[in-house]
Amino acid sequence: MGSEINQQKIHYGNLFSEYDKHYFDKFSKDYRENFMYNTMFRGLDFNGRDVAEVACGGGFNSLAFLSRFPQARIAGFDISE
């Protein structure tokens, strides 16, 4: 299993710069805000809750989550270092 994890890290490292360029541009952030987050969190309240974000990467989604639920406690887990 250790070699599989290492292969995943290498693969992600190889594509990270392209992924990073497009994930944080204004169009992508607006898209996530309007078509993902607004729909996903509609009617929910995670304030005061413990939340785990798996595959959190750089934590952008965690920050977006906390902007909606500032009293939530969030822990992020990712394969990257």
C-alpha positions in Angstrom: 0.0 0.0 0.0 2.9 2.4 0.7 4.0 2.3 -3.0 0.4 3.1 -4.1 0.3 6.2 -1.9 3.7 7.2 -3.2 2.5 6.8 -6.8 -0.5 9.0 -6.0 1.7 11.7 -4.5 4.0 11.7 -7.6 1.0 11.8 -9.9 -0.6 14.7 -8.1 2.8 16.5 -7.9 3.1 16.2 -11.7 -0.3 17.9 -12.4 -0.4 20.3 -9.5 0.8 23.4 -11.3 -1.8 23.2 -14.1 -4.5 22.3 -11.6 -3.6 25.2 -9.3 -3.6 27.7 -12.2 -7.2 26.9 -13.1 -8.6 26.1 -9.7 -8.1 29.6 -8.3 -9.0 31.8 -11.3 -12.0 34.1 -10.9 -14.2 32.1 -13.2 -13.6 28.8 -11.3 -14.1 30.4 -7.9 -17.4 32.1 -9.0 -18.6 28.8 -10.5 -18.0 26.9 -7.3 -19.6 29.6 -5.3 -22.8 29.8 -7.4 -23.3 26.2 -8.6 -21.7 24.1 -5.9 -21.5 25.8 -2.5 -24.8 27.6 -2.6 -26.6 24.4 -3.6 -24.7 22.1 -1.4 -25.1 24.1 1.8 -28.6 25.4 1.3 -30.7 24.9 4.4 -27.8 23.4 6.4 -26.2 24.7 9.6 -22.8 23.3 10.6 -22.1 25.9 13.2 -20.9 24.2 16.4 -20.2 21.0 14.6 -17.0 19.0 14.0 -16.4 18.5 10.2 -13.7 16.5 8.4 -12.7 17.5 4.8 -11.1 14.6 3.0 -8.7 15.4 0.1 -8.7 19.1 1.2 -5.6 20.1 -0.8 -4.7 23.7 -0.1 -7.8 24.2 2.1 -9.7 26.5 -0.2 -13.0 24.6 0.2 -12.4 24.6 4.0 -12.1 28.4 3.9 -15.3 28.7 1.8 -17.0 26.4 4.3 -15.9 28.4 7.3 -17.1 31.7 5.7 -20.6 30.2 5.8 -20.3 28.4 9.1 -17.7 30.4 11.2 -18.5 28.4 14.4 -17.8 25.0 12.8 -14.6 23.2 13.7 -13.0 21.7 10.6 -10.1 19.3 10.1 -8.6 18.7 6.7 -6.9 15.6 5.5 -4.9 15.3 2.3 -2.3 13.1 0.7 0.0 16.1 -0.1 2.4 17.4 2.5 
